[in-house]
């Protein structure tokens, strides 16, 4: 895995860089080809924040964690990424039936447990290129990004739609009306 590390409001030490390569290197077993991971470290009000984004063809895995210690934040982010890979294994398998990008044999299924619904408190808006997709793909992408909404180009109607997560755990779809 190729790892790009950047720092905002802080200097990246060699020790931090080494730990990042070691911890994120554990995710290599899940990928067939050489994928790229972008890691951004930042410090805000004594909170150590790490953002990890792994770009796969047609999908993005993302984790953002913060704590009082950067090394704890790294561990939490790696745990989230592994959990995302396991959680979406079957959906990813359907999308990547050829298995060229992800090694499914290394992904252990999630144990059945009570999972709390994480309610995001801050919504972050980003610019991205829209590719046509159906609503199921849009829901998968939204969950992988850990956002509560996702704007996409609907492949069936060729219109811009927004899919969002409702408080009751279901999803809503916003379509334009002319």
Secondary structure, 3 states (H helix, E strand, C coil): CEEEEEEECCCCCHHHHHHHHHHHHHHHHHECCCCEEEEEEEEECCEEEEEEEEEECCEEEEEEEEECCHHHHHHHHHHHHHHHHHHCHHHHHHHCCCCCCECHHHCCCCCCCCCCCCCCCCCCCCCCCCCEECHHHHHHHHHHHCCCEEEEEECCCCCEEEEEECCCCCEEEEECCC
